[in-house]
Amino acid sequence: MGFGSAGLTFFNPVARSLIEAGASDEVKEKTLTKLIADLQDEDWDTELDSLQLFLDDPAIVRAFANNGITWEDQ
């Protein structure tokens, strides 16, 4: 069984906080690339749910892509 709550508990709040704080694209991408990798190591299995929420943020989309996660409609 995967780590389905990782997005709600960890990823989404961190991503939203970075956006609200006005973090640069570089900071968002670097921070979230590492977070995504760590969550994947814990068997995160709802990555696409989180990615879908942030499709309008290119830095976050790149962070997912850096970990092999892409949105097919893009």
All heavy atoms as TSV, in Angstrom:
chain	resi	resn	atom	element	x	y	z
A	1	MET	N	N	0.844	-1.180	0.000
A	1	MET	CA	C	0.000	0.000	0.000
A	1	MET	C	C	0.883	1.234	0.000
A	1	MET	O	O	1.867	1.308	0.719
A	1	MET	CB	C	-0.920	-0.002	1.213
A	1	MET	CG	C	-1.551	1.339	1.413
A	1	MET	SD	S	-3.243	1.574	1.893
A	1	MET	CE	C	-4.233	0.300	1.377
A	2	GLY	N	N	0.531	2.212	-0.798
A	2	GLY	CA	C	1.335	3.421	-0.926
A	2	GLY	C	C	1.040	4.457	0.141
A	2	GLY	O	O	0.176	4.291	1.000
A	3	PHE	N	N	1.788	5.515	0.046
A	3	PHE	CA	C	1.704	6.625	0.989
A	3	PHE	C	C	0.784	7.685	0.382
A	3	PHE	O	O	1.218	8.705	-0.125
A	3	PHE	CB	C	3.117	7.152	1.228
A	3	PHE	CG	C	3.266	8.194	2.301
A	3	PHE	CD1	C	2.321	8.389	3.290
A	3	PHE	CD2	C	4.393	8.990	2.322
A	3	PHE	CE1	C	2.486	9.341	4.276
A	3	PHE	CE2	C	4.583	9.953	3.296
A	3	PHE	CZ	C	3.623	10.132	4.276
A	4	GLY	N	N	-0.520	7.444	0.419
A	4	GLY	CA	C	-1.486	8.286	-0.260
A	4	GLY	C	C	-1.708	9.644	0.369
A	4	GLY	O	O	-2.108	10.583	-0.303
A	5	SER	N	N	-1.465	9.784	1.658
A	5	SER	CA	C	-1.728	11.068	2.323
A	5	SER	C	C	-0.547	12.029	2.244
A	5	SER	O	O	-0.630	13.146	2.748
A	5	SER	CB	C	-2.093	10.832	3.789
A	5	SER	OG	O	-0.997	10.266	4.480
A	6	ALA	N	N	0.518	11.645	1.603
A	6	ALA	CA	C	1.718	12.492	1.532
A	6	ALA	C	C	1.429	13.841	0.888
A	6	ALA	O	O	1.963	14.862	1.310
A	6	ALA	CB	C	2.838	11.784	0.780
A	7	GLY	N	N	0.589	13.845	-0.118
A	7	GLY	CA	C	0.265	15.109	-0.779
A	7	GLY	C	C	-0.478	16.055	0.139
A	7	GLY	O	O	-0.120	17.224	0.275
A	8	LEU	N	N	-1.504	15.538	0.777
A	8	LEU	CA	C	-2.313	16.378	1.676
A	8	LEU	C	C	-1.547	16.807	2.908
A	8	LEU	O	O	-1.694	17.931	3.389
A	8	LEU	CB	C	-3.572	15.610	2.103
A	8	LEU	CG	C	-4.584	15.318	1.010
A	8	LEU	CD1	C	-5.707	14.444	1.563
A	8	LEU	CD2	C	-5.145	16.593	0.437
A	9	THR	N	N	-0.743	15.911	3.427
A	9	THR	CA	C	-0.055	16.173	4.691
A	9	THR	C	C	1.244	16.941	4.516
A	9	THR	O	O	1.570	17.802	5.332
A	9	THR	CB	C	0.245	14.837	5.400
A	9	THR	OG1	O	-0.982	14.125	5.564
A	9	THR	CG2	C	0.876	15.056	6.755
A	10	PHE	N	N	1.986	16.631	3.458
A	10	PHE	CA	C	3.323	17.201	3.308
A	10	PHE	C	C	3.475	18.080	2.070
A	10	PHE	O	O	3.766	19.270	2.171
A	10	PHE	CB	C	4.389	16.101	3.280
A	10	PHE	CG	C	4.425	15.292	4.531
A	10	PHE	CD1	C	3.902	14.008	4.553
A	10	PHE	CD2	C	4.953	15.812	5.699
A	10	PHE	CE1	C	3.922	13.263	5.711
A	10	PHE	CE2	C	4.983	15.074	6.874
A	10	PHE	CZ	C	4.460	13.790	6.876
A	11	PHE	N	N	3.308	17.484	0.901
A	11	PHE	CA	C	3.656	18.208	-0.320
A	11	PHE	C	C	2.808	19.457	-0.542
A	11	PHE	O	O	3.348	20.555	-0.732
A	11	PHE	CB	C	3.581	17.309	-1.564
A	11	PHE	CG	C	4.018	18.061	-2.782
A	11	PHE	CD1	C	5.359	18.179	-3.081
A	11	PHE	CD2	C	3.101	18.725	-3.581
A	11	PHE	CE1	C	5.784	18.943	-4.167
A	11	PHE	CE2	C	3.512	19.478	-4.663
A	11	PHE	CZ	C	4.852	19.579	-4.964
A	12	ASN	N	N	1.496	19.309	-0.568
A	12	ASN	CA	C	0.629	20.443	-0.905
A	12	ASN	C	C	0.818	21.624	0.045
A	12	ASN	O	O	0.933	22.763	-0.425
A	12	ASN	CB	C	-0.834	20.010	-0.950
A	12	ASN	CG	C	-1.110	18.957	-2.000
A	12	ASN	OD1	O	-0.270	18.631	-2.827
A	12	ASN	ND2	N	-2.297	18.392	-1.963
A	13	PRO	N	N	0.865	21.411	1.366
A	13	PRO	CA	C	1.082	22.558	2.260
A	13	PRO	C	C	2.435	23.246	2.041
A	13	PRO	O	O	2.518	24.478	2.097
A	13	PRO	CB	C	0.998	21.957	3.664
A	13	PRO	CG	C	0.199	20.714	3.508
A	13	PRO	CD	C	0.543	20.198	2.138
A	14	VAL	N	N	3.469	22.471	1.776
A	14	VAL	CA	C	4.785	23.074	1.543
A	14	VAL	C	C	4.772	23.864	0.246
A	14	VAL	O	O	5.246	25.007	0.190
A	14	VAL	CB	C	5.902	22.001	1.533
A	14	VAL	CG1	C	7.225	22.599	1.068
A	14	VAL	CG2	C	6.052	21.376	2.913
A	15	ALA	N	N	4.215	23.290	-0.805
A	15	ALA	CA	C	4.151	23.990	-2.090
A	15	ALA	C	C	3.349	25.282	-1.960
A	15	ALA	O	O	3.774	26.340	-2.450
A	15	ALA	CB	C	3.550	23.081	-3.161
A	16	ARG	N	N	2.210	25.210	-1.293
A	16	ARG	CA	C	1.397	26.423	-1.111
A	16	ARG	C	C	2.133	27.477	-0.294
A	16	ARG	O	O	2.064	28.669	-0.588
A	16	ARG	CB	C	0.068	26.065	-0.446
A	16	ARG	CG	C	-0.900	25.404	-1.387
A	16	ARG	CD	C	-2.286	25.279	-0.780
A	16	ARG	NE	N	-3.141	24.514	-1.658
A	16	ARG	CZ	C	-3.485	23.236	-1.470
A	16	ARG	NH1	N	-3.065	22.590	-0.407
A	16	ARG	NH2	N	-4.261	22.621	-2.333
A	17	SER	N	N	2.846	27.045	0.725
A	17	SER	CA	C	3.601	27.984	1.561
A	17	SER	C	C	4.698	28.671	0.764
A	17	SER	O	O	4.931	29.883	0.929
A	17	SER	CB	C	4.209	27.267	2.769
A	17	SER	OG	O	3.188	26.850	3.640
A	18	LEU	N	N	5.378	27.922	-0.084
A	18	LEU	CA	C	6.415	28.525	-0.928
A	18	LEU	C	C	5.814	29.569	-1.866
A	18	LEU	O	O	6.383	30.645	-2.056
A	18	LEU	CB	C	7.156	27.441	-1.721
A	18	LEU	CG	C	8.088	26.556	-0.915
A	18	LEU	CD1	C	8.531	25.350	-1.742
A	18	LEU	CD2	C	9.290	27.340	-0.424
A	19	ILE	N	N	4.663	29.252	-2.432
A	19	ILE	CA	C	3.987	30.201	-3.330
A	19	ILE	C	C	3.587	31.447	-2.555
A	19	ILE	O	O	3.856	32.577	-2.980
A	19	ILE	CB	C	2.764	29.539	-3.999
A	19	ILE	CG1	C	3.223	28.446	-4.968
A	19	ILE	CG2	C	1.902	30.584	-4.709
A	19	ILE	CD1	C	2.105	27.529	-5.452
A	20	GLU	N	N	2.948	31.253	-1.411
A	20	GLU	CA	C	2.476	32.385	-0.605
A	20	GLU	C	C	3.630	33.260	-0.111
A	20	GLU	O	O	3.482	34.476	0.019
A	20	GLU	CB	C	1.656	31.882	0.574
A	20	GLU	CG	C	0.309	31.312	0.168
A	20	GLU	CD	C	-0.414	30.598	1.290
A	20	GLU	OE1	O	0.025	30.677	2.456
A	20	GLU	OE2	O	-1.437	29.953	0.995
A	21	ALA	N	N	4.772	32.643	0.135
A	21	ALA	CA	C	5.937	33.393	0.616
A	21	ALA	C	C	6.653	34.118	-0.513
A	21	ALA	O	O	7.582	34.889	-0.267
A	21	ALA	CB	C	6.902	32.454	1.331
A	22	GLY	N	N	6.242	33.861	-1.735
A	22	GLY	CA	C	6.881	34.512	-2.875
A	22	GLY	C	C	8.245	33.933	-3.208
A	22	GLY	O	O	9.107	34.635	-3.750
A	23	ALA	N	N	8.431	32.653	-2.915
A	23	ALA	CA	C	9.706	32.003	-3.214
A	23	ALA	C	C	9.992	32.063	-4.710
A	23	ALA	O	O	9.078	31.981	-5.538
A	23	ALA	CB	C	9.686	30.550	-2.752
A	24	SER	N	N	11.257	32.189	-5.041
A	24	SER	CA	C	11.653	32.216	-6.453
A	24	SER	C	C	11.405	30.848	-7.086
A	24	SER	O	O	11.293	29.826	-6.385
A	24	SER	CB	C	13.140	32.566	-6.577
A	24	SER	OG	O	13.936	31.501	-6.081
A	25	ASP	N	N	11.343	30.834	-8.400
A	25	ASP	CA	C	11.179	29.564	-9.105
A	25	ASP	C	C	12.316	28.609	-8.766
A	25	ASP	O	O	12.102	27.407	-8.614
A	25	ASP	CB	C	11.105	29.783	-10.613
A	25	ASP	CG	C	9.755	30.330	-11.062
A	25	ASP	OD1	O	8.820	30.382	-10.232
A	25	ASP	OD2	O	9.641	30.693	-12.239
A	26	GLU	N	N	13.529	29.145	-8.649
A	26	GLU	CA	C	14.683	28.308	-8.319
A	26	GLU	C	C	14.507	27.645	-6.949
A	26	GLU	O	O	14.768	26.447	-6.798
A	26	GLU	CB	C	15.959	29.141	-8.324
A	26	GLU	CG	C	17.202	28.344	-7.990
A	26	GLU	CD	C	18.463	29.199	-7.960
A	26	GLU	OE1	O	18.418	30.382	-8.320
A	26	GLU	OE2	O	19.496	28.646	-7.563
A	27	VAL	N	N	14.068	28.402	-5.976
A	27	VAL	CA	C	13.874	27.852	-4.626
A	27	VAL	C	C	12.750	26.816	-4.633
A	27	VAL	O	O	12.885	25.737	-4.046
A	27	VAL	CB	C	13.584	28.978	-3.608
A	27	VAL	CG1	C	13.093	28.414	-2.281
A	27	VAL	CG2	C	14.827	29.822	-3.396
A	28	LYS	N	N	11.642	27.130	-5.302
A	28	LYS	CA	C	10.536	26.166	-5.367
A	28	LYS	C	C	10.987	24.868	-6.026
A	28	LYS	O	O	10.727	23.777	-5.503
A	28	LYS	CB	C	9.346	26.753	-6.124
A	28	LYS	CG	C	8.593	27.800	-5.348
A	28	LYS	CD	C	7.311	28.211	-6.039
A	28	LYS	CE	C	7.579	29.053	-7.250
A	28	LYS	NZ	N	6.360	29.607	-7.860
A	29	GLU	N	N	11.649	24.983	-7.162
A	29	GLU	CA	C	12.056	23.779	-7.883
A	29	GLU	C	C	13.040	22.948	-7.071
A	29	GLU	O	O	12.881	21.729	-6.950
A	29	GLU	CB	C	12.662	24.141	-9.239
A	29	GLU	CG	C	13.037	22.925	-10.062
A	29	GLU	CD	C	13.553	23.260	-11.450
A	29	GLU	OE1	O	13.513	24.447	-11.858
A	29	GLU	OE2	O	14.016	22.330	-12.130
A	30	LYS	N	N	14.045	23.580	-6.508
A	30	LYS	CA	C	15.055	22.843	-5.751
A	30	LYS	C	C	14.449	22.189	-4.506
A	30	LYS	O	O	14.690	21.006	-4.225
A	30	LYS	CB	C	16.192	23.779	-5.352
A	30	LYS	CG	C	17.329	23.075	-4.653
A	30	LYS	CD	C	18.498	24.001	-4.404
A	30	LYS	CE	C	19.640	23.237	-3.751
A	30	LYS	NZ	N	20.809	24.055	-3.568
A	31	THR	N	N	13.669	22.936	-3.756
A	31	THR	CA	C	13.068	22.426	-2.532
A	31	THR	C	C	12.105	21.284	-2.824
A	31	THR	O	O	12.144	20.225	-2.175
A	31	THR	CB	C	12.323	23.554	-1.793
A	31	THR	OG1	O	13.253	24.595	-1.504
A	31	THR	CG2	C	11.679	23.062	-0.521
A	32	LEU	N	N	11.234	21.495	-3.797
A	32	LEU	CA	C	10.203	20.502	-4.067
A	32	LEU	C	C	10.734	19.282	-4.804
A	32	LEU	O	O	10.208	18.181	-4.622
A	32	LEU	CB	C	9.036	21.151	-4.808
A	32	LEU	CG	C	8.316	22.233	-3.988
A	32	LEU	CD1	C	7.258	22.925	-4.841
A	32	LEU	CD2	C	7.724	21.667	-2.711
A	33	THR	N	N	11.788	19.442	-5.592
A	33	THR	CA	C	12.408	18.271	-6.229
A	33	THR	C	C	12.881	17.302	-5.161
A	33	THR	O	O	12.637	16.090	-5.239
A	33	THR	CB	C	13.575	18.695	-7.140
A	33	THR	OG1	O	13.057	19.453	-8.239
A	33	THR	CG2	C	14.334	17.491	-7.681
A	34	LYS	N	N	13.541	17.820	-4.143
A	34	LYS	CA	C	14.032	16.982	-3.038
A	34	LYS	C	C	12.871	16.386	-2.245
A	34	LYS	O	O	12.885	15.192	-1.906
A	34	LYS	CB	C	14.935	17.823	-2.137
A	34	LYS	CG	C	15.372	17.142	-0.869
A	34	LYS	CD	C	16.368	16.038	-1.119
A	34	LYS	CE	C	16.985	15.562	0.197
A	34	LYS	NZ	N	16.816	14.156	0.415
A	35	LEU	N	N	11.860	17.187	-1.940
A	35	LEU	CA	C	10.717	16.690	-1.182
A	35	LEU	C	C	10.010	15.571	-1.939
A	35	LEU	O	O	9.670	14.531	-1.360
A	35	LEU	CB	C	9.738	17.828	-0.874
A	35	LEU	CG	C	8.470	17.450	-0.119
A	35	LEU	CD1	C	8.774	16.765	1.207
A	35	LEU	CD2	C	7.597	18.679	0.088
A	36	ILE	N	N	9.802	15.763	-3.228
A	36	ILE	CA	C	9.155	14.731	-4.044
A	36	ILE	C	C	9.970	13.445	-4.016
A	36	ILE	O	O	9.419	12.348	-3.843
A	36	ILE	CB	C	8.939	15.224	-5.488
A	36	ILE	CG1	C	7.895	16.342	-5.511
A	36	ILE	CG2	C	8.523	14.080	-6.408
A	36	ILE	CD1	C	7.863	17.150	-6.803
A	37	ALA	N	N	11.278	13.545	-4.178
A	37	ALA	CA	C	12.142	12.361	-4.150
A	37	ALA	C	C	12.020	11.639	-2.807
A	37	ALA	O	O	11.915	10.404	-2.759
A	37	ALA	CB	C	13.593	12.750	-4.419
A	38	ASP	N	N	12.028	12.401	-1.731
A	38	ASP	CA	C	11.908	11.801	-0.398
A	38	ASP	C	C	10.560	11.112	-0.220
A	38	ASP	O	O	10.482	10.009	0.335
A	38	ASP	CB	C	12.107	12.851	0.692
A	38	ASP	CG	C	13.536	13.352	0.779
A	38	ASP	OD1	O	14.453	12.709	0.197
A	38	ASP	OD2	O	13.748	14.399	1.420
A	39	LEU	N	N	9.499	11.756	-0.680
A	39	LEU	CA	C	8.175	11.142	-0.560
A	39	LEU	C	C	8.057	9.897	-1.426
A	39	LEU	O	O	7.433	8.907	-1.022
A	39	LEU	CB	C	7.088	12.164	-0.918
A	39	LEU	CG	C	6.939	13.327	0.056
A	39	LEU	CD1	C	5.962	14.361	-0.493
A	39	LEU	CD2	C	6.508	12.851	1.431
A	40	GLN	N	N	8.665	9.921	-2.601
A	40	GLN	CA	C	8.659	8.721	-3.451
A	40	GLN	C	C	9.389	7.574	-2.766
A	40	GLN	O	O	8.974	6.424	-2.885
A	40	GLN	CB	C	9.297	9.020	-4.806
A	40	GLN	CG	C	8.406	9.824	-5.718
A	40	GLN	CD	C	9.040	10.026	-7.074
A	40	GLN	OE1	O	10.168	10.494	-7.172
A	40	GLN	NE2	N	8.304	9.683	-8.113
A	41	ASP	N	N	10.457	7.888	-2.054
A	41	ASP	CA	C	11.176	6.846	-1.317
A	41	ASP	C	C	10.294	6.202	-0.255
A	41	ASP	O	O	10.528	5.063	0.145
A	41	ASP	CB	C	12.437	7.416	-0.657
A	41	ASP	CG	C	13.557	7.685	-1.649
A	41	ASP	OD1	O	13.497	7.165	-2.788
A	41	ASP	OD2	O	14.493	8.418	-1.279
A	42	GLU	N	N	9.289	6.944	0.197
A	42	GLU	CA	C	8.344	6.427	1.195
A	42	GLU	C	C	7.098	5.837	0.541
A	42	GLU	O	O	6.096	5.599	1.202
A	42	GLU	CB	C	7.946	7.544	2.168
A	42	GLU	CG	C	9.097	8.072	2.994
A	42	GLU	CD	C	9.715	7.020	3.893
A	42	GLU	OE1	O	8.967	6.169	4.438
A	42	GLU	OE2	O	10.951	7.044	4.049
A	43	ASP	N	N	7.159	5.616	-0.779
A	43	ASP	CA	C	6.091	4.979	-1.545
A	43	ASP	C	C	4.880	5.881	-1.774
A	43	ASP	O	O	3.734	5.438	-1.731
A	43	ASP	CB	C	5.664	3.663	-0.880
A	43	ASP	CG	C	4.962	2.720	-1.847
A	43	ASP	OD1	O	5.133	2.866	-3.073
A	43	ASP	OD2	O	4.220	1.842	-1.381
A	44	TRP	N	N	5.139	7.164	-2.017
A	44	TRP	CA	C	4.061	8.105	-2.339
A	44	TRP	C	C	3.394	7.634	-3.614
A	44	TRP	O	O	4.051	7.415	-4.633
A	44	TRP	CB	C	4.661	9.491	-2.519
A	44	TRP	CG	C	3.685	10.614	-2.692
A	44	TRP	CD1	C	2.371	10.640	-2.327
A	44	TRP	CD2	C	3.956	11.899	-3.252
A	44	TRP	NE1	N	1.814	11.866	-2.621
A	44	TRP	CE2	C	2.772	12.663	-3.189
A	44	TRP	CE3	C	5.088	12.483	-3.787
A	44	TRP	CZ2	C	2.686	13.964	-3.645
A	44	TRP	CZ3	C	5.007	13.786	-4.241
A	44	TRP	CH2	C	3.820	14.520	-4.169
A	45	ASP	N	N	2.083	7.497	-3.591
A	45	ASP	CA	C	1.402	6.985	-4.775
A	45	ASP	C	C	0.288	7.894	-5.295
A	45	ASP	O	O	-0.487	7.505	-6.158
A	45	ASP	CB	C	0.863	5.579	-4.527
A	45	ASP	CG	C	-0.163	5.517	-3.406
A	45	ASP	OD1	O	-0.461	6.559	-2.799
A	45	ASP	OD2	O	-0.660	4.414	-3.133
A	46	THR	N	N	0.234	9.119	-4.806
A	46	THR	CA	C	-0.780	10.059	-5.308
A	46	THR	C	C	-0.115	11.324	-5.858
A	46	THR	O	O	-0.669	12.422	-5.753
A	46	THR	CB	C	-1.800	10.406	-4.200
A	46	THR	OG1	O	-1.089	10.952	-3.079
A	46	THR	CG2	C	-2.601	9.200	-3.776
A	47	GLU	N	N	1.048	11.159	-6.450
A	47	GLU	CA	C	1.792	12.299	-6.972
A	47	GLU	C	C	1.000	13.094	-7.988
A	47	GLU	O	O	1.031	14.326	-8.001
A	47	GLU	CB	C	3.104	11.859	-7.640
A	47	GLU	CG	C	4.031	11.092	-6.760
A	47	GLU	CD	C	3.960	9.592	-7.014
A	47	GLU	OE1	O	2.874	9.080	-7.385
A	47	GLU	OE2	O	4.983	8.934	-6.831
A	48	LEU	N	N	0.284	12.386	-8.851
A	48	LEU	CA	C	-0.455	13.078	-9.915
A	48	LEU	C	C	-1.567	13.953	-9.358
A	48	LEU	O	O	-1.887	14.993	-9.937
A	48	LEU	CB	C	-1.007	12.074	-10.923
A	48	LEU	CG	C	0.038	11.398	-11.804
A	48	LEU	CD1	C	-0.614	10.349	-12.696
A	48	LEU	CD2	C	0.810	12.410	-12.634
A	49	ASP	N	N	-2.143	13.555	-8.238
A	49	ASP	CA	C	-3.162	14.390	-7.602
A	49	ASP	C	C	-2.563	15.739	-7.204
A	49	ASP	O	O	-3.179	16.790	-7.402
A	49	ASP	CB	C	-3.746	13.707	-6.366
A	49	ASP	CG	C	-4.540	12.454	-6.699
A	49	ASP	OD1	O	-4.960	12.288	-7.865
A	49	ASP	OD2	O	-4.737	11.636	-5.787
A	50	SER	N	N	-1.373	15.700	-6.634
A	50	SER	CA	C	-0.713	16.944	-6.235
A	50	SER	C	C	-0.245	17.727	-7.449
A	50	SER	O	O	-0.427	18.944	-7.513
A	50	SER	CB	C	0.464	16.651	-5.302
A	50	SER	OG	O	-0.005	16.189	-4.056
A	51	LEU	N	N	0.358	17.043	-8.409
A	51	LEU	CA	C	0.811	17.733	-9.617
A	51	LEU	C	C	-0.344	18.484	-10.272
A	51	LEU	O	O	-0.203	19.643	-10.664
A	51	LEU	CB	C	1.433	16.741	-10.600
A	51	LEU	CG	C	1.789	17.273	-11.990
A	51	LEU	CD1	C	2.691	18.488	-11.922
A	51	LEU	CD2	C	2.404	16.165	-12.831
A	52	GLN	N	N	-1.493	17.855	-10.352
A	52	GLN	CA	C	-2.640	18.478	-11.003
A	52	GLN	C	C	-3.015	19.811	-10.348
A	52	GLN	O	O	-3.430	20.747	-11.025
A	52	GLN	CB	C	-3.837	17.533	-10.987
A	52	GLN	CG	C	-5.014	18.051	-11.761
A	52	GLN	CD	C	-6.161	17.064	-11.811
A	52	GLN	OE1	O	-6.266	16.162	-10.987
A	52	GLN	NE2	N	-7.039	17.231	-12.781
A	53	LEU	N	N	-2.841	19.912	-9.042
A	53	LEU	CA	C	-3.178	21.143	-8.325
A	53	LEU	C	C	-2.262	22.311	-8.681
A	53	LEU	O	O	-2.635	23.470	-8.507
A	53	LEU	CB	C	-3.107	20.914	-6.818
A	53	LEU	CG	C	-4.108	19.942	-6.219
A	53	LEU	CD1	C	-3.795	19.727	-4.745
A	53	LEU	CD2	C	-5.530	20.455	-6.417
A	54	PHE	N	N	-1.051	21.991	-9.165
A	54	PHE	CA	C	-0.042	23.026	-9.379
A	54	PHE	C	C	0.417	23.126	-10.834
A	54	PHE	O	O	1.509	23.622	-11.112
A	54	PHE	CB	C	1.157	22.766	-8.457
A	54	PHE	CG	C	0.786	22.810	-6.996
A	54	PHE	CD1	C	0.578	21.648	-6.278
A	54	PHE	CD2	C	0.610	24.028	-6.356
A	54	PHE	CE1	C	0.224	21.684	-4.937
A	54	PHE	CE2	C	0.250	24.085	-5.015
A	54	PHE	CZ	C	0.049	22.913	-4.301
A	55	LEU	N	N	-0.417	22.686	-11.753
A	55	LEU	CA	C	-0.045	22.722	-13.170
A	55	LEU	C	C	0.199	24.134	-13.681
A	55	LEU	O	O	0.881	24.312	-14.698
A	55	LEU	CB	C	-1.119	22.040	-14.026
A	55	LEU	CG	C	-1.177	20.524	-13.919
A	55	LEU	CD1	C	-2.387	19.990	-14.685
A	55	LEU	CD2	C	0.112	19.881	-14.406
A	56	ASP	N	N	-0.312	25.126	-12.985
A	56	ASP	CA	C	-0.122	26.513	-13.425
A	56	ASP	C	C	1.186	27.118	-12.923
A	56	ASP	O	O	1.473	28.279	-13.191
A	56	ASP	CB	C	-1.296	27.381	-12.970
A	56	ASP	CG	C	-1.444	27.425	-11.455
A	56	ASP	OD1	O	-0.875	26.564	-10.751
A	56	ASP	OD2	O	-2.140	28.334	-10.964
A	57	ASP	N	N	1.994	26.326	-12.222
A	57	ASP	CA	C	3.276	26.819	-11.698
A	57	ASP	C	C	4.419	26.038	-12.355
A	57	ASP	O	O	4.685	24.887	-11.989
A	57	ASP	CB	C	3.325	26.646	-10.182
A	57	ASP	CG	C	4.497	27.371	-9.557
A	57	ASP	OD1	O	5.639	27.174	-10.037
A	57	ASP	OD2	O	4.283	28.122	-8.589
A	58	PRO	N	N	5.082	26.633	-13.347
A	58	PRO	CA	C	6.118	25.913	-14.093
A	58	PRO	C	C	7.243	25.347	-13.226
A	58	PRO	O	O	7.758	24.267	-13.522
A	58	PRO	CB	C	6.660	26.959	-15.067
A	58	PRO	CG	C	5.556	27.951	-15.217
A	58	PRO	CD	C	4.868	27.989	-13.883
A	59	ALA	N	N	7.625	26.036	-12.161
A	59	ALA	CA	C	8.706	25.542	-11.302
A	59	ALA	C	C	8.286	24.260	-10.596
A	59	ALA	O	O	9.089	23.325	-10.456
A	59	ALA	CB	C	9.112	26.607	-10.281
A	60	ILE	N	N	7.047	24.201	-10.164
A	60	ILE	CA	C	6.557	22.991	-9.488
A	60	ILE	C	C	6.408	21.860	-10.490
A	60	ILE	O	O	6.765	20.712	-10.198
A	60	ILE	CB	C	5.247	23.289	-8.738
A	60	ILE	CG1	C	5.519	24.304	-7.615
A	60	ILE	CG2	C	4.637	22.008	-8.172
A	60	ILE	CD1	C	4.294	24.753	-6.843
A	61	VAL	N	N	5.933	22.169	-11.681
A	61	VAL	CA	C	5.836	21.152	-12.736
A	61	VAL	C	C	7.226	20.589	-13.037
A	61	VAL	O	O	7.395	19.374	-13.194
A	61	VAL	CB	C	5.160	21.728	-13.999
A	61	VAL	CG1	C	5.239	20.752	-15.170
A	61	VAL	CG2	C	3.708	22.101	-13.697
A	62	ARG	N	N	8.245	21.446	-13.082
A	62	ARG	CA	C	9.621	20.980	-13.320
A	62	ARG	C	C	10.116	20.100	-12.171
A	62	ARG	O	O	10.818	19.108	-12.398
A	62	ARG	CB	C	10.575	22.157	-13.513
A	62	ARG	CG	C	10.471	22.820	-14.865
A	62	ARG	CD	C	11.616	23.787	-15.142
A	62	ARG	NE	N	11.771	24.814	-14.119
A	62	ARG	CZ	C	11.121	25.978	-14.110
A	62	ARG	NH1	N	10.253	26.256	-15.071
A	62	ARG	NH2	N	11.338	26.856	-13.147
A	63	ALA	N	N	9.746	20.446	-10.946
A	63	ALA	CA	C	10.164	19.632	-9.793
A	63	ALA	C	C	9.616	18.216	-9.924
A	63	ALA	O	O	10.330	17.239	-9.651
A	63	ALA	CB	C	9.699	20.277	-8.490
A	64	PHE	N	N	8.378	18.097	-10.344
A	64	PHE	CA	C	7.815	16.762	-10.571
A	64	PHE	C	C	8.539	16.070	-11.719
A	64	PHE	O	O	8.908	14.898	-11.610
A	64	PHE	CB	C	6.315	16.855	-10.863
A	64	PHE	CG	C	5.458	16.940	-9.641
A	64	PHE	CD1	C	4.973	18.153	-9.204
A	64	PHE	CD2	C	5.133	15.799	-8.924
A	64	PHE	CE1	C	4.168	18.239	-8.072
A	64	PHE	CE2	C	4.331	15.868	-7.793
A	64	PHE	CZ	C	3.851	17.087	-7.359
A	65	ALA	N	N	8.755	16.794	-12.819
A	65	ALA	CA	C	9.433	16.211	-13.982
A	65	ALA	C	C	10.838	15.750	-13.624
A	65	ALA	O	O	11.313	14.732	-14.146
A	65	ALA	CB	C	9.463	17.211	-15.130
A	66	ASN	N	N	11.503	16.477	-12.743
A	66	ASN	CA	C	12.843	16.078	-12.298
A	66	ASN	C	C	12.827	14.715	-11.619
A	66	ASN	O	O	13.868	14.061	-11.505
A	66	ASN	CB	C	13.424	17.114	-11.316
A	66	ASN	CG	C	13.722	18.440	-11.970
A	66	ASN	OD1	O	13.850	18.533	-13.185
A	66	ASN	ND2	N	13.820	19.482	-11.166
A	67	ASN	N	N	11.654	14.306	-11.180
A	67	ASN	CA	C	11.490	13.009	-10.523
A	67	ASN	C	C	10.716	12.017	-11.387
A	67	ASN	O	O	10.202	11.018	-10.896
A	67	ASN	CB	C	10.770	13.199	-9.173
A	67	ASN	CG	C	11.694	13.802	-8.147
A	67	ASN	OD1	O	12.567	13.132	-7.618
A	67	ASN	ND2	N	11.515	15.091	-7.856
A	68	GLY	N	N	10.614	12.324	-12.680
A	68	GLY	CA	C	9.983	11.408	-13.618
A	68	GLY	C	C	8.464	11.425	-13.608
A	68	GLY	O	O	7.830	10.499	-14.118
A	69	ILE	N	N	7.866	12.474	-13.046
A	69	ILE	CA	C	6.408	12.557	-12.968
A	69	ILE	C	C	5.947	13.690	-13.871
A	69	ILE	O	O	6.314	14.852	-13.658
A	69	ILE	CB	C	5.950	12.827	-11.522
A	69	ILE	CG1	C	6.492	11.759	-10.585
A	69	ILE	CG2	C	4.426	12.913	-11.447
A	69	ILE	CD1	C	6.463	12.156	-9.137
A	70	THR	N	N	5.160	13.353	-14.875
A	70	THR	CA	C	4.668	14.359	-15.811
A	70	THR	C	C	3.170	14.222	-15.995
A	70	THR	O	O	2.593	13.160	-15.731
A	70	THR	CB	C	5.367	14.239	-17.176
A	70	THR	OG1	O	5.134	12.922	-17.695
A	70	THR	CG2	C	6.858	14.500	-17.051
A	71	TRP	N	N	2.573	15.301	-16.445
A	71	TRP	CA	C	1.128	15.331	-16.710
A	71	TRP	C	C	0.942	15.100	-18.199
A	71	TRP	O	O	1.446	15.864	-19.012
A	71	TRP	CB	C	0.558	16.674	-16.271
A	71	TRP	CG	C	-0.940	16.698	-16.272
A	71	TRP	CD1	C	-1.726	17.295	-17.205
A	71	TRP	CD2	C	-1.797	16.094	-15.317
A	71	TRP	NE1	N	-3.052	17.106	-16.877
A	71	TRP	CE2	C	-3.112	16.369	-15.714
A	71	TRP	CE3	C	-1.588	15.359	-14.152
A	71	TRP	CZ2	C	-4.226	15.930	-15.006
A	71	TRP	CZ3	C	-2.689	14.925	-13.429
A	71	TRP	CH2	C	-3.978	15.200	-13.866
A	72	GLU	N	N	0.204	14.105	-18.551
A	72	GLU	CA	C	0.062	13.700	-19.955
A	72	GLU	C	C	-0.579	14.760	-20.843
A	72	GLU	O	O	-0.296	14.818	-22.017
A	72	GLU	CB	C	-0.739	12.403	-20.053
A	72	GLU	CG	C	0.005	11.210	-19.479
A	72	GLU	CD	C	1.346	10.938	-20.160
A	72	GLU	OE1	O	1.433	11.045	-21.406
A	72	GLU	OE2	O	2.289	10.627	-19.441
A	73	ASP	N	N	-1.434	15.606	-20.302
A	73	ASP	CA	C	-2.110	16.614	-21.114
A	73	ASP	C	C	-1.233	17.814	-21.421
A	73	ASP	O	O	-1.649	18.732	-22.095
A	73	ASP	CB	C	-3.376	17.106	-20.403
A	73	ASP	CG	C	-4.440	16.018	-20.353
A	73	ASP	OD1	O	-4.343	15.036	-21.111
A	73	ASP	OD2	O	-5.374	16.144	-19.541
A	74	GLN	N	N	-0.014	17.843	-20.891
A	74	GLN	CA	C	0.854	19.005	-21.073
A	74	GLN	C	C	1.748	18.826	-22.257
A	74	GLN	O	O	2.230	17.863	-22.625
A	74	GLN	CB	C	1.689	19.245	-19.826
A	74	GLN	CG	C	0.822	19.679	-18.699
A	74	GLN	CD	C	1.194	21.049	-18.182
A	74	GLN	OE1	O	2.254	21.560	-18.450
A	74	GLN	NE2	N	0.302	21.646	-17.461
